[in-house]
Each structure stands twice: as C-alpha cells, then as structure tokens.
Amino acid sequence: MNPESQRSQAVENASLQDLTPVEGDIVIRTDKLNKYFGDKHVLKDIDFEVKRREVVALIGPSGSGKSTLIRCLNALEKATSGEIYIQGERLNPNLPVKQLSPIRRELGMVFQNFNLFPHMTVLQNVIEAPLLVRKLSKDQAVALGESLLAKVGLLEKRDVYPGRLSGGQKQRVAIARALAMQPRALLFDEPTSALDPELVGEVLKVMKDLAYEGSTMVVVTHEMQFARDVSDRVVFMSDGSIVEQGDPDELFRRPKEKRTQLFLERVLSVLP
C-alpha cells in the first residue's frame, strides 16, 4: 500500500472510532465524597453518578464546590474521604501517578483557561497525548487529530500556534485535544467563563453537537440556557452539597428547594 493509501486508510479508521467507548450504564459514581481545604469543608458527602451518554450540568453559585467535584473525579484534587468509581473501577488517589494514569485518562478534561502548549501547533497539541499515551502511530494520530479538528471547525488552523488563535478557537482546540484520548466521559470546568461574550456561542455549539452525538459529559457551567436546553440532568450545588437535581425543564420551572429557587430567581431573567 502506498503512503497516500495508508494515510487515507488511517483517516477512515480514525473517523470510524467511537469517541465514547463505554461498556455498562454507570460511567462515573461517587459515594460519600468529602473534600477539605484546611478547615474549609468544600464537598460534603457527595453521592453522584453519570450514566453512559448522559449530559449532566452542574450549576450553582460560585464557591459551591462544582469545580472541586469534577477535579476530584480525575484526581486533580485528592478527595479527603469517600469513594470514586470510573466505569466500576475504584479511583485510589493515593496511588503513584503512573498507576493512576490508566484510570484518569478515561476522563477528558477541558479547563477554563485552555492549557494549550504555546510552543506546539494546533495539530501537535491535539496529537501529543495519543502518540505518547495511547501509542498510536504517527499516521493514526495525525488522521485522528485532523478528523477532530474538522469536527470543531478548525482544520484550516492545524499548523497555527495557539498565540494566533482567539479564545474561542483555543477552547475548541482544547476540546479536540480532550477527545483525541477517546475518553469514556468529558469533564468541562466552566469552559466559557474566560471567553469574551461574542466567542461563547462557537464553543457552546461544539458542546451541543457532542451532546447530540451521544457523548458522556459533565459540565460545570454558568450558561443556564445550555443547562436547560442541552443537558439530560441538572444538578444544583450550594455550600458543598447537592441540594437538588432532576430533569432540566422540571428543575428550572418548578424547583423544590428554597436555595434552588433563590438561585434561579437571580439567573432566569437572562433566559428567553
């Protein structure tokens, strides 16, 4: 097979790969999860689960523990007590990093501030982890990277360095990079909070497309319309606890808890 045919085959194989290769119904589960920062109790007995192909939006006031929760899920923060299971396998944050890595890499993380490597091109940022961690061949990694950049609308930027991208473009590259590891679920930590308002829509569109394609997603967000219209379930957190959760339409229209009602009274005015 000539090099061009090999490359075409690699592109075809990459495009056929399921970006959420999950077996079983529960992808993420926590049991009585607690986290302290010094004397501050920031997560309080959190029982939480995410099902395969479910989109869960975590909402609530700043400081309620939303970001800490998802950072504990992939051991970026070490939980003080409680259990975390990823596809049924217990995540032990006390293990050495080398032993943690096979579990952690099953959760793709998209941060507020992109965290792209400035000295690498867009394509190099996307394929670095598949090459080093997943041990893909260069042709396979490039094909996968190109297919994912096309998915987020940035294939023409493949050879550009991050410093020449807008904030929205950087975040879309970060999403492609997370997808390149073919994770079981994607974790988004307020992915639009660092963006100028006019750039928010392009990132939310990519996230909506992923949701409609069946990706498993946990999204910490202040974008209430996204939470209401795209997620399968909304979880409201306050003061380190899950106060209320349920169907987005039901929760937004008829919240049961007073704390939820007070929070939504402040934010619902921005929704159409």
TORLO-679422 format. One record per residue (C-alpha): x, y, z. Coordinates in pm, 1 decimal, padded with zeros to 6 digits. Layout:
N
+----------+----------+----------+
!        X !        Y !        Z !
+----------+----------+----------+
!        X !        Y !        Z !
...
+----------+----------+----------+
END
This chain:
272
+----------+----------+----------+
!        X !        Y !        Z !
+----------+----------+----------+
!  00000.0 !  00000.0 !  00000.0 !
!  00147.5 !  00338.5 ! -00098.7 !
!  00183.5 !  00619.2 !  00160.8 !
! -00119.8 !  00808.5 !  00030.6 !
! -00338.6 !  00498.0 !  00053.5 !
! -00208.6 !  00427.5 !  00403.8 !
! -00293.8 !  00782.4 !  00505.3 !
! -00644.8 !  00753.7 !  00356.9 !
! -00698.7 !  00427.3 !  00543.5 !
! -00578.4 !  00588.2 !  00867.9 !
! -00824.1 !  00874.7 !  00819.4 !
! -01106.5 !  00628.8 !  00758.4 !
! -01015.7 !  00423.0 !  01065.2 !
! -00996.0 !  00733.9 !  01282.3 !
! -01333.3 !  00859.4 !  01163.3 !
! -01493.7 !  00527.2 !  01249.7 !
! -01373.8 !  00524.0 !  01608.5 !
! -01638.5 !  00575.4 !  01877.1 !
! -01532.6 !  00875.7 !  02082.2 !
! -01709.2 !  00741.0 !  02393.0 !
! -01624.2 !  00370.0 !  02405.5 !
! -01813.9 !  00280.0 !  02721.2 !
! -01940.5 ! -00053.0 !  02848.8 !
! -02210.1 ! -00063.0 !  03114.1 !
! -02453.6 !  00203.8 !  03228.5 !
! -02270.9 !  00394.9 !  03504.6 !
! -01955.0 !  00570.6 !  03386.4 !
! -01885.5 !  00779.2 !  03699.5 !
! -02003.8 !  00725.3 !  04056.0 !
! -01911.2 !  00879.7 !  04389.1 !
! -02006.3 !  00756.8 !  04734.3 !
! -01999.5 !  00995.6 !  05033.1 !
! -01726.2 !  01208.7 !  04876.0 !
! -01576.0 !  01473.4 !  05104.8 !
! -01308.2 !  01732.9 !  05046.0 !
! -01149.2 !  01975.4 !  05288.7 !
! -00912.1 !  02261.3 !  05215.5 !
! -00768.4 !  02313.6 !  05560.8 !
! -01068.0 !  02373.0 !  05786.7 !
! -01299.0 !  02452.6 !  05496.0 !
! -01537.0 !  02168.2 !  05409.6 !
! -01592.3 !  02218.6 !  05035.8 !
! -01756.4 !  01884.5 !  04941.1 !
! -01998.1 !  01724.7 !  05185.0 !
! -02098.6 !  01358.9 !  05142.1 !
! -02146.3 !  01385.0 !  04765.6 !
! -02335.4 !  01092.7 !  04610.8 !
! -02320.6 !  01146.4 !  04236.7 !
! -02339.4 !  00937.0 !  03923.2 !
! -02326.1 !  00983.2 !  03549.2 !
! -02471.8 !  00732.7 !  03305.8 !
! -02341.9 !  00640.1 !  02965.1 !
! -02425.9 !  00906.3 !  02704.0 !
! -02574.0 !  01134.0 !  02969.1 !
! -02506.0 !  01509.5 !  02976.1 !
! -02506.5 !  01641.9 !  03332.5 !
! -02488.2 !  02015.8 !  03403.9 !
! -02355.4 !  02124.3 !  03743.1 !
! -02493.6 !  02465.7 !  03836.7 !
! -02488.3 !  02680.5 !  04148.2 !
! -02326.8 !  02989.6 !  04297.9 !
! -01951.4 !  03044.7 !  04288.1 !
! -01778.2 !  02854.9 !  04567.3 !
! -02043.1 !  02583.5 !  04587.4 !
! -01796.2 !  02301.1 !  04510.1 !
! -01877.6 !  02232.6 !  04145.3 !
! -01525.7 !  02265.0 !  04007.5 !
! -01375.5 !  02085.2 !  04306.4 !
! -01607.9 !  01792.1 !  04240.2 !
! -01500.4 !  01737.7 !  03882.6 !
! -01134.7 !  01793.1 !  03972.2 !
! -01169.1 !  01515.8 !  04231.1 !
! -01319.8 !  01285.2 !  03969.3 !
! -00990.9 !  01259.3 !  03782.0 !
! -00764.9 !  01306.2 !  04086.1 !
! -00650.7 !  01658.6 !  04002.4 !
! -00766.3 !  01716.9 !  04359.4 !
! -00733.6 !  01444.6 !  04619.7 !
! -01060.5 !  01370.1 !  04798.0 !
! -01039.6 !  01369.7 !  05177.5 !
! -01276.1 !  01074.7 !  05214.4 !
! -01531.9 !  00876.1 !  05019.3 !
! -01508.7 !  00669.1 !  04703.4 !
! -01487.6 !  00743.8 !  04330.3 !
! -01553.4 !  00480.1 !  04064.9 !
! -01479.1 !  00519.8 !  03693.4 !
! -01659.3 !  00254.6 !  03491.7 !
! -01678.7 !  00043.8 !  03806.4 !
! -01307.4 !  00070.4 !  03886.1 !
! -01220.6 !  00244.6 !  04211.0 !
! -01002.1 !  00551.5 !  04177.1 !
! -00744.2 !  00544.7 !  04455.5 !
! -00586.3 !  00893.0 !  04472.1 !
! -00305.2 !  00757.3 !  04691.4 !
! -00159.6 !  00552.0 !  04408.1 !
!  00152.7 !  00675.7 !  04229.0 !
!  00079.2 !  00887.0 !  03921.6 !
!  00193.1 !  00606.8 !  03689.9 !
! -00071.6 !  00372.9 !  03833.5 !
! -00339.0 !  00642.5 !  03837.9 !
! -00288.6 !  00734.8 !  03474.3 !
! -00478.5 !  00444.3 !  03311.9 !
! -00791.7 !  00543.5 !  03504.8 !
! -00750.2 !  00919.8 !  03481.2 !
! -00703.8 !  00918.8 !  03105.1 !
! -01054.4 !  00777.8 !  03063.7 !
! -01189.5 !  01122.7 !  03159.6 !
! -01110.9 !  01403.8 !  02918.7 !
! -01075.0 !  01740.2 !  03095.1 !
! -01145.9 !  02079.4 !  02938.7 !
! -01028.9 !  02367.3 !  03156.9 !
! -01136.2 !  02731.0 !  03184.6 !
! -00804.7 !  02861.6 !  03050.8 !
! -00736.3 !  02613.9 !  02767.8 !
! -00389.6 !  02494.7 !  02891.3 !
! -00254.0 !  02452.1 !  02537.9 !
!  00119.5 !  02415.6 !  02478.9 !
!  00223.1 !  02750.5 !  02324.6 !
!  00530.6 !  02606.1 !  02150.0 !
!  00326.5 !  02342.9 !  01962.3 !
!  00098.3 !  02389.1 !  01664.2 !
! -00273.0 !  02321.7 !  01693.0 !
! -00232.5 !  01972.8 !  01544.6 !
!  00067.5 !  01894.6 !  01764.4 !
! -00133.0 !  01991.2 !  02073.5 !
! -00410.1 !  01751.5 !  01972.0 !
! -00193.3 !  01450.3 !  01885.2 !
!  00068.7 !  01471.2 !  02162.1 !
! -00119.0 !  01255.2 !  02413.3 !
! -00242.0 !  00991.4 !  02165.0 !
!  00117.2 !  00946.8 !  02048.3 !
!  00272.5 !  00927.0 !  02394.6 !
! -00004.0 !  00765.6 !  02599.6 !
! -00225.1 !  00572.9 !  02357.8 !
!  00080.2 !  00474.8 !  02150.0 !
! -00086.9 !  00548.1 !  01817.6 !
!  00131.1 !  00556.2 !  01509.0 !
!  00207.5 !  00899.7 !  01365.0 !
! -00029.5 !  00839.2 !  01071.7 !
! -00308.2 !  00724.1 !  01303.0 !
! -00260.3 !  01018.3 !  01537.9 !
! -00249.4 !  01275.3 !  01257.4 !
! -00558.6 !  01125.9 !  01096.3 !
! -00744.7 !  01130.5 !  01426.3 !
! -00626.1 !  01483.1 !  01500.7 !
! -00736.6 !  01610.8 !  01161.5 !
! -01079.1 !  01447.1 !  01193.6 !
! -01128.6 !  01606.9 !  01536.4 !
! -01012.5 !  01949.4 !  01421.7 !
! -01262.8 !  01920.8 !  01137.2 !
! -01528.7 !  01830.2 !  01394.7 !
! -01464.6 !  02150.7 !  01591.2 !
! -01434.0 !  02359.8 !  01273.6 !
! -01060.8 !  02430.1 !  01291.5 !
! -00890.4 !  02201.1 !  01040.6 !
! -00757.4 !  02503.0 !  00849.9 !
! -00574.2 !  02608.5 !  01170.7 !
! -00383.5 !  02280.6 !  01207.8 !
! -00039.7 !  02440.6 !  01155.8 !
! -00107.8 !  02760.5 !  01352.5 !
!  00034.4 !  02822.3 !  01701.1 !
! -00209.7 !  02891.5 !  01989.7 !
! -00087.5 !  03250.1 !  02029.4 !
! -00251.4 !  03336.1 !  01697.9 !
! -00594.0 !  03198.0 !  01793.1 !
! -00891.0 !  03366.5 !  01955.8 !
! -01007.0 !  03245.8 !  02295.0 !
! -01297.1 !  03058.2 !  02138.7 !
! -01065.5 !  02887.6 !  01892.2 !
! -00827.1 !  02789.3 !  02171.8 !
! -01111.7 !  02632.0 !  02366.4 !
! -01226.8 !  02438.7 !  02061.3 !
! -00871.7 !  02306.7 !  02018.1 !
! -00876.5 !  02207.9 !  02386.1 !
! -01198.3 !  02013.8 !  02325.5 !
! -01041.9 !  01836.9 !  02026.7 !
! -00739.0 !  01753.4 !  02240.9 !
! -00960.0 !  01600.8 !  02510.2 !
! -01148.9 !  01397.7 !  02250.1 !
! -00824.3 !  01269.7 !  02099.9 !
! -00771.9 !  01046.6 !  02402.3 !
! -01106.7 !  00879.1 !  02323.7 !
! -01225.6 !  00919.9 !  02682.9 !
! -01519.9 !  00749.3 !  02845.1 !
! -01650.1 !  01091.3 !  02952.2 !
! -01566.6 !  01458.0 !  02908.8 !
! -01540.1 !  01693.9 !  03206.5 !
! -01583.4 !  02066.7 !  03137.6 !
! -01484.2 !  02317.4 !  03406.4 !
! -01668.7 !  02639.1 !  03315.3 !
! -01540.7 !  02618.9 !  02956.6 !
! -01679.3 !  02958.7 !  02850.8 !
! -01600.2 !  03164.9 !  03161.3 !
! -01269.5 !  03301.4 !  03024.9 !
! -01417.8 !  03398.9 !  02686.8 !
! -01540.6 !  03729.6 !  02556.4 !
! -01921.6 !  03714.1 !  02522.7 !
! -01915.7 !  03710.4 !  02141.5 !
! -01696.8 !  03396.1 !  02143.7 !
! -01910.3 !  03189.4 !  02382.2 !
! -02152.2 !  03070.9 !  02113.6 !
! -01891.4 !  02895.8 !  01899.1 !
! -01775.5 !  02684.0 !  02194.0 !
! -02129.1 !  02603.5 !  02309.8 !
! -02216.6 !  02491.9 !  01955.9 !
! -01934.4 !  02234.5 !  01961.0 !
! -02050.0 !  02113.8 !  02301.7 !
! -02410.3 !  02088.8 !  02183.9 !
! -02300.4 !  01885.6 !  01882.0 !
! -02110.3 !  01646.7 !  02109.3 !
! -02414.6 !  01612.8 !  02334.5 !
! -02644.4 !  01535.4 !  02042.9 !
! -02394.7 !  01276.4 !  01915.9 !
! -02420.8 !  01092.4 !  02248.3 !
! -02101.5 !  01190.8 !  02428.3 !
! -02096.8 !  01143.2 !  02804.3 !
! -02039.7 !  01486.8 !  02956.9 !
! -02024.4 !  01659.0 !  03295.4 !
! -02035.4 !  02036.6 !  03253.7 !
! -01975.3 !  02293.3 !  03526.1 !
! -02143.1 !  02597.2 !  03379.2 !
! -02297.4 !  02936.9 !  03437.8 !
! -02465.1 !  02914.3 !  03095.0 !
! -02818.1 !  02847.7 !  03214.4 !
! -02966.5 !  02818.3 !  02867.2 !
! -02716.9 !  02543.5 !  02780.7 !
! -02801.6 !  02365.7 !  03106.7 !
! -03172.8 !  02392.0 !  03039.8 !
! -03178.1 !  02309.1 !  02669.3 !
! -02894.3 !  02058.4 !  02621.4 !
! -02837.0 !  01861.6 !  02941.0 !
! -03024.5 !  01545.1 !  03036.4 !
! -02999.1 !  01627.4 !  03404.9 !
! -02921.1 !  01939.9 !  03605.4 !
! -02751.4 !  01917.1 !  03945.6 !
! -02776.1 !  02224.5 !  04169.5 !
! -02498.9 !  02258.5 !  04426.5 !
! -02469.8 !  02503.1 !  04715.5 !
! -02228.3 !  02521.4 !  05007.7 !
! -02056.9 !  02195.2 !  04912.8 !
! -02374.3 !  01984.5 !  04887.3 !
! -02603.8 !  01860.5 !  04613.7 !
! -02925.1 !  02041.3 !  04702.0 !
! -03146.2 !  01927.8 !  04415.8 !
! -03122.8 !  01752.8 !  04081.1 !
! -03351.3 !  01637.2 !  03805.4 !
! -03494.0 !  01694.8 !  03460.8 !
! -03382.9 !  02039.5 !  03335.7 !
! -03728.3 !  02163.9 !  03241.9 !
! -03878.1 !  02047.6 !  03570.9 !
! -03597.7 !  02188.8 !  03784.2 !
! -03593.0 !  02526.9 !  03611.5 !
! -03969.9 !  02566.0 !  03612.4 !
! -04060.8 !  02407.2 !  03944.7 !
! -03758.6 !  02384.9 !  04178.7 !
! -03847.3 !  02214.7 !  04505.9 !
! -03579.2 !  02352.7 !  04737.3 !
! -03569.6 !  02709.9 !  04862.0 !
! -03198.3 !  02750.1 !  04788.1 !
! -03258.5 !  02639.3 !  04428.8 !
! -03549.7 !  02879.5 !  04396.5 !
! -03345.0 !  03174.0 !  04523.3 !
! -03055.8 !  03095.7 !  04288.3 !
! -03278.6 !  03057.6 !  03983.9 !
! -03465.5 !  03377.9 !  04060.4 !
! -03136.8 !  03558.3 !  04006.6 !
! -03045.4 !  03386.7 !  03678.9 !
! -03369.1 !  03303.4 !  03498.6 !
! -03419.6 !  03663.3 !  03389.0 !
! -03138.7 !  03619.1 !  03134.4 !
! -03316.9 !  03326.7 !  02966.5 !
! -03559.7 !  03381.7 !  02678.9 !
+----------+----------+----------+
END
